[in-house]
């Protein structure tokens, strides 16, 4: 098809999509992501209109106000029998949300995160097997599940990072540009259990390459998830460090806790008391201990960021931040009106905050007593994390963003786009066979040659052009 014709068709499609909305209902596609997190399972339903061919990016939008099911599926680790009813109730809800004539062709993806990664592998397998068996039951699941796609599974941290990166750059229009590698935006996210980074480096990627395809174009980014480097995990590591270095103590001073704060705990059957000393310098020393790069002779390929983890240099790439980072930079007033983060200011404010007593901190900041000391430690931790990842303290490359053009930064939309792109590729392959009307033998040969072509095997990557408006305004 002529390029001008394709563009004209797409413009017409775009106008119809936004001008007539509901009138296109019969022609819309739907997709479902069941996001099984640690404390709840969120249903994410997406909708889009068909586009002329696989070289045009579909306009996917999340249908708002979907339901959240509590508790998370990990709560059934000692009651596996409850998984069926739990999954069934989710399917009942989705069933009422998708037009009846679209249910059979609507693809459902069950993707677990966070909580299930922390469970015993055998327990996780039993839980997911039960979900998988339930979703295969066509008597209760009218949706397309696992047809050429993945079965119920736990996403790796890297997949989450990649999907979130795709969400950001998809909404920015990155994939519509001629040089997405130059205009794309990286992402750094800090959660409770892990730290994640994803971006397109200027240098070749020697490890940690994540590949995917969008609109018939291949993309590759660097991505890594640092497990146990999330804020909650690091808080546990700080305590472990203090206990190991004070083996005979029954009361230990914790420099990452505020003065006047204390907690009781047990370690190896021994009762311990942790008492806050509010010493930012000592706290940063402990945190830095876990963020050091490995010696050069232990780092291959080079360079390494944290430990022995390879990471290409950041250089001049722009980055959005997500998760706890955004909360803390707002809390410590370390960002301007456009969201640009000032790491030097954040570090200074956190150090000052850590010198306060618990009572003083509660008056200074609107928070609970149980979280006041964590704000001290996390405020010190974040600048050190960025330094470990290769950012300078005076960088202008970081921007705290919760939403992009009204879309929340989350991995769900990116996952839906990539899964749909895999499906479209597969569908285009089959349509190409039908259009040529080959003979019976030619058809047989064609299918034999495509034996082993699974949607998971399709490689994908990235692109952008409207990013500049968002970053430089």
C-alpha positions in Angstrom: 0.0 0.0 0.0 1.3 3.5 -0.9 2.6 5.4 2.2 0.3 8.4 1.6 -2.7 6.1 1.5 -1.7 4.4 4.7 -1.2 7.8 6.4 -4.6 9.0 5.1 -6.3 5.9 6.4 -4.7 6.2 9.7 -5.6 9.9 10.0 -9.2 9.0 9.2 -9.0 6.2 11.8 -7.7 8.6 14.4 -10.5 11.1 13.7 -13.1 8.4 13.9 -11.6 7.1 17.1 -11.8 10.3 18.9 -14.8 11.9 17.3 -17.3 9.1 17.3 -16.1 6.9 20.2 -19.1 4.8 21.1 -20.2 4.4 17.5 -17.1 2.3 16.8 -18.0 -0.1 19.6 -18.6 -3.1 17.3 -15.3 -2.5 15.6 -13.2 -2.2 18.7 -10.7 -4.8 20.1 -10.3 -5.5 23.8 -7.5 -6.9 25.9 -7.2 -7.9 29.5 -4.2 -7.8 31.9 -4.8 -9.4 35.2 -2.1 -7.8 37.4 -1.5 -10.1 40.4 0.5 -8.1 42.9 1.6 -8.7 46.4 -1.5 -7.3 48.3 -4.1 -7.3 45.6 -5.0 -8.3 42.0 -5.9 -5.5 39.7 -8.0 -6.0 36.5 -6.8 -3.8 33.6 -9.0 -3.7 30.5 -7.8 -2.0 27.4 -9.6 -1.0 24.2 -8.5 0.0 20.7 -9.8 0.1 17.1 -8.3 -2.0 14.4 -5.6 -0.3 12.3 -5.0 -0.9 8.6 -1.8 -2.9 8.9 0.9 -3.9 11.3 3.1 -0.9 10.5 0.7 1.5 12.2 0.7 1.7 16.0 -2.8 1.1 17.5 -4.2 3.7 19.9 -4.7 1.6 23.0 -6.5 3.2 26.0 -7.2 1.7 29.5 -10.8 1.6 30.5 -10.8 3.5 33.8 -12.2 2.6 37.2 -11.6 -1.2 37.0 -11.9 -3.4 40.1 -9.2 -4.4 42.6 -9.5 -7.8 44.3 -8.1 -8.2 47.8 -6.1 -10.0 49.2 -3.4 -10.9 46.6 -3.1 -14.4 45.3 -0.1 -15.1 47.5 -2.5 -15.1 50.5 -3.7 -18.6 49.3 -0.3 -20.3 49.7 -1.7 -22.3 52.6 -5.2 -22.6 51.1 -4.7 -23.6 47.5 -8.3 -24.6 47.1 -9.3 -21.0 47.4 -7.6 -20.1 44.2 -10.4 -21.4 42.0 -13.1 -19.2 43.7 -10.8 -16.3 43.7 -10.1 -16.6 39.9 -13.7 -17.3 39.2 -14.8 -14.1 40.9 -12.3 -12.1 38.7 -13.6 -13.8 35.6 -17.2 -13.0 36.5 -16.3 -9.3 36.9 -14.5 -9.2 33.5 -17.3 -11.1 31.8 -19.7 -8.2 32.7 -17.2 -5.6 31.4 -16.6 -6.9 27.9 -19.3 -6.9 25.1 -20.6 -10.5 24.7 -19.7 -10.7 21.0 -16.1 -9.7 21.8 -15.4 -12.1 24.6 -14.2 -15.0 22.4 -11.6 -12.8 20.7 -10.5 -10.8 23.7 -7.1 -12.0 24.9 -6.5 -12.4 28.7 -3.1 -12.3 30.2 -2.5 -13.3 33.8 0.8 -11.6 35.0 2.0 -11.9 38.6 4.5 -9.6 40.2 6.2 -8.7 43.4 4.6 -10.9 46.1 4.8 -14.2 44.2 8.5 -13.7 43.5 9.1 -13.8 47.3 7.3 -17.1 47.9 8.8 -20.5 47.8 9.1 -21.6 44.2 7.2 -24.8 44.8 4.3 -22.9 46.4 4.4 -20.4 43.5 4.2 -23.2 41.0 1.2 -24.8 42.7 -0.6 -21.4 42.8 0.0 -20.6 39.2 -0.9 -24.1 38.0 -4.2 -23.7 39.8 -4.8 -20.3 38.1 -3.8 -21.8 34.8 -6.1 -24.8 35.1 -9.0 -22.5 36.0 -8.3 -20.2 33.0 -8.2 -23.1 30.6 -11.8 -24.1 31.6 -13.9 -22.7 28.8 -17.1 -23.3 30.8 -16.1 -20.4 33.1 -13.5 -18.4 30.9 -15.0 -17.2 27.6 -11.9 -15.2 26.8 -8.9 -16.1 24.6 -6.2 -17.4 26.9 -2.8 -18.8 26.0 -3.6 -19.0 22.2 -0.2 -18.4 21.0 0.6 -16.4 24.1 2.1 -17.0 27.5 0.3 -18.8 30.3 -0.2 -17.5 33.8 3.3 -16.6 34.9 5.4 -14.3 37.1 7.0 -11.3 35.3 10.7 -10.9 35.9 11.8 -7.5 37.2 13.3 -6.8 33.8 10.0 -7.4 32.1 8.3 -5.0 34.4 11.0 -2.4 33.7 10.6 -2.9 30.0 6.8 -2.7 30.0 6.9 0.5 32.1 9.5 2.0 29.8 7.3 1.1 26.8 4.3 2.7 28.5 6.1 6.0 29.0 7.5 6.2 25.5 4.3 5.0 23.9 2.3 7.8 25.5 5.0 10.3 24.6 4.8 9.3 20.9 8.4 8.0 20.9 7.5 5.0 18.6 6.2 7.3 15.9 9.5 9.0 15.4 12.3 8.3 12.9 15.0 8.2 15.6 13.4 6.8 18.8 16.9 5.9 20.1 17.8 9.6 20.4 14.4 10.9 21.6 13.4 8.2 24.0 13.1 8.7 27.8 14.7 6.3 30.3 13.0 5.2 33.5 14.2 4.6 37.1 11.7 3.1 39.5 12.2 2.4 43.2 9.8 0.0 44.9 9.8 -1.8 48.2 11.6 -4.9 47.0 13.6 -3.8 43.9 15.2 -1.0 42.0 14.7 -0.9 38.2 16.3 1.0 35.4 15.5 0.9 31.6 16.8 3.1 28.8 18.3 3.2 25.4 22.1 3.8 25.8 24.3 5.6 23.3 26.8 2.7 23.5 26.3 -0.9 22.4 24.5 -3.2 24.9 26.7 -6.1 26.0 24.3 -7.6 28.6 20.8 -6.9 29.9 19.4 -6.3 26.4 15.6 -6.4 26.2 14.1 -6.7 22.8 10.6 -6.3 21.4 8.7 -5.2 18.3 6.2 -2.4 17.7 4.5 -1.6 14.4 6.8 -4.0 12.5 9.9 -2.3 13.8 12.5 -3.9 16.1 13.7 -2.2 19.3 16.3 -3.0 22.0 16.8 -1.3 25.3 19.0 -2.0 28.4 17.1 -3.0 31.5 17.9 -4.4 34.9 16.0 -5.1 38.1 18.2 -4.9 41.2 16.4 -7.4 43.5 16.7 -6.6 47.2 17.6 -3.0 46.4 14.1 -1.7 47.0 13.6 0.6 50.0 12.0 -2.1 52.3 14.7 -4.7 51.4 17.5 -2.2 52.0 16.0 -1.3 55.4 16.2 -5.0 56.3 19.8 -5.1 55.1 20.7 -2.2 57.2 19.4 -4.0 60.3 21.2 -7.2 59.3 24.4 -5.2 58.9 24.1 -3.7 62.4 23.2 -7.1 64.0 26.2 -8.8 62.3 28.5 -6.0 63.5 27.1 -6.1 67.1 26.8 -9.9 67.7 26.6 -9.6 71.5 24.5 -6.5 71.9 20.9 -6.5 73.2 20.4 -2.9 72.3 21.8 -1.5 69.0 22.0 2.1 67.9 20.6 2.5 64.3 22.0 5.7 62.6 19.2 5.5 60.0 16.5 5.9 62.6 15.5 9.2 64.2 16.4 10.0 67.8 13.5 9.1 70.0 12.4 6.2 67.8 12.9 2.6 68.8 11.7 -0.9 67.9 11.9 -4.3 69.4 12.8 -7.3 67.3 14.3 -10.8 67.5 17.3 -12.3 65.6 18.2 -16.0 65.8 15.9 -16.3 68.8 17.5 -13.4 70.6 15.5 -10.3 71.5 17.0 -7.0 70.4 16.2 -3.4 70.7 17.0 -0.9 67.9 17.3 2.7 69.1 17.6 5.6 66.7 20.7 7.8 66.7 19.9 9.9 63.7 23.4 10.0 62.3 23.2 10.7 58.6 26.9 10.2 57.9 27.0 6.7 59.5 23.7 5.8 57.8 25.1 6.8 54.4 28.2 4.7 55.0 26.1 1.6 55.6 23.9 2.3 52.6 27.0 3.0 50.4 28.4 -0.4 51.5 25.6 -2.1 49.5 25.9 0.2 46.5 29.6 -0.2 45.7 30.6 -1.4 42.2 32.7 -4.6 42.1 36.5 -4.2 41.5 37.2 -3.8 37.8 38.8 -7.3 37.6 35.5 -8.8 38.8 33.4 -6.8 36.4 32.8 -8.3 33.0 31.5 -6.9 30.7 32.4 -3.4 31.8 31.3 -1.0 33.2 29.5 -2.1 36.3 27.1 0.0 38.4 26.1 -1.9 41.5 28.1 -5.0 42.4 28.9 -7.0 39.3 25.9 -5.8 37.3 26.9 -4.4 33.9 25.3 -1.1 32.9 26.0 1.1 29.8 26.9 4.7 30.7 23.9 7.1 31.2 25.6 10.0 29.4 23.0 12.6 28.2 19.8 10.5 28.3 16.7 12.0 29.9 14.9 10.0 32.6 11.6 9.9 34.3 11.4 8.5 37.8 8.6 6.5 39.4 7.6 4.9 42.7 9.0 5.9 46.0 11.5 8.3 44.4 8.6 10.7 43.4 7.1 10.6 46.9 10.4 11.5 48.6 11.4 14.3 46.2 8.0 15.9 46.7 8.2 15.3 50.4 11.6 17.0 50.7 10.6 19.7 48.1 13.5 18.6 45.9 11.8 19.2 42.5 10.7 22.3 40.5 7.3 22.9 39.0 8.2 20.9 35.9 9.2 17.9 38.1 13.0 18.3 37.6 14.8 16.7 40.5 17.6 18.4 42.4 19.6 15.6 44.0 21.9 18.0 45.9 18.8 19.6 47.5 17.3 16.2 48.3 20.5 15.0 50.0 20.8 18.2 52.1 17.1 18.1 53.1 17.3 14.4 54.0 20.5 15.0 56.1 18.8 17.9 58.0 15.7 15.8 58.5 17.7 12.9 59.9 19.1 15.2 62.6 15.7 15.8 64.0 14.1 13.9 66.9 11.0 11.8 66.2 8.7 14.4 67.7 10.3 17.2 65.6 10.0 15.2 62.4 6.3 14.5 63.0 5.7 18.2 63.4 7.8 19.0 60.3 6.3 16.3 58.0 2.8 14.9 57.7 3.5 11.3 58.3 2.9 8.5 60.9 5.4 7.7 63.6 6.0 4.2 62.1 7.2 5.8 58.8 9.1 8.9 60.0 12.4 7.1 60.4 12.0 5.4 57.0 11.7 8.8 55.4 15.2 9.6 56.8 16.8 6.4 55.5 15.0 6.6 52.1 15.8 10.2 51.7 19.5 9.4 52.1 19.3 6.3 50.0 17.9 7.8 46.8 20.8 10.3 46.0 23.2 7.4 46.6 21.3 5.2 44.3 21.4 7.7 41.5 25.1 8.2 42.0 25.6 4.4 41.8 23.7 4.3 38.6 26.0 6.9 37.0 24.2 10.2 37.5 26.0 13.2 38.9 24.6 15.1 41.8 24.1 18.2 39.6 22.3 16.3 36.9 19.4 18.0 35.0 18.3 14.7 33.4 15.8 13.5 36.1 12.2 14.3 36.2 9.6 13.0 38.7 6.5 12.1 36.8 3.4 10.2 38.0 1.4 10.6 34.8 2.3 11.3 31.2 -0.5 13.1 29.3 -3.0 11.8 31.9 -1.8 8.2 31.8 -0.3 6.8 35.0 3.2 5.4 34.6 2.7 1.6 35.1 3.7 -1.5 33.3 0.2 -2.7 32.3 -0.3 -0.5 29.1 3.2 -1.4 27.9 2.5 -5.1 28.4 -0.8 -4.9 26.5 0.9 -3.1 23.6 3.7 -5.6 23.2 1.3 -8.6 23.6 -1.0 -7.1 21.0 1.9 -6.4 18.6 2.9 -10.1 18.9 -0.6 -11.1 18.1 -0.8 -8.7 15.1 2.4 -10.0 13.7 1.1 -13.6 13.9 -2.2 -12.6 12.3 -0.5 -10.7 9.5 1.5 -13.8 8.7 -1.7 -15.9 8.4 -3.5 -13.2 6.4 -0.6 -13.0 3.9 -1.0 -16.7 3.3 -4.7 -16.4 2.6 -4.3 -13.4 0.3 -1.9 -15.2 -2.1 -4.3 -18.1 -2.5 -1.6 -20.7 -2.8 -2.3 -24.3 -3.9 -2.9 -26.9 -1.3 0.7 -28.1 -1.5 2.0 -24.6 -1.2 -0.2 -24.0 1.8 1.2 -27.1 3.4 4.8 -26.1 2.7 4.1 -22.6 4.1 2.7 -23.9 7.4 5.6 -26.4 7.7 8.1 -23.5 7.2 6.3 -21.6 10.0 6.3 -24.5 12.4 7.8 -23.3 15.6 6.7 -19.7 15.0 5.3 -18.8 18.4 4.3 -15.3 19.5 6.9 -15.4 22.2 9.6 -15.8 19.6 8.9 -12.5 17.9 11.6 -9.9 18.8 10.5 -6.2 19.4 12.2 -2.6 20.2 11.5 1.2 20.5 10.9 4.7 18.8 10.0 8.5 19.6 9.4 12.1 18.3 7.1 14.1 20.6 9.2 13.5 23.6 11.0 16.8 23.2 7.8 18.8 23.8 7.3 17.1 27.2 11.0 17.4 28.3 11.9 20.9 27.2 8.8 23.0 27.7 
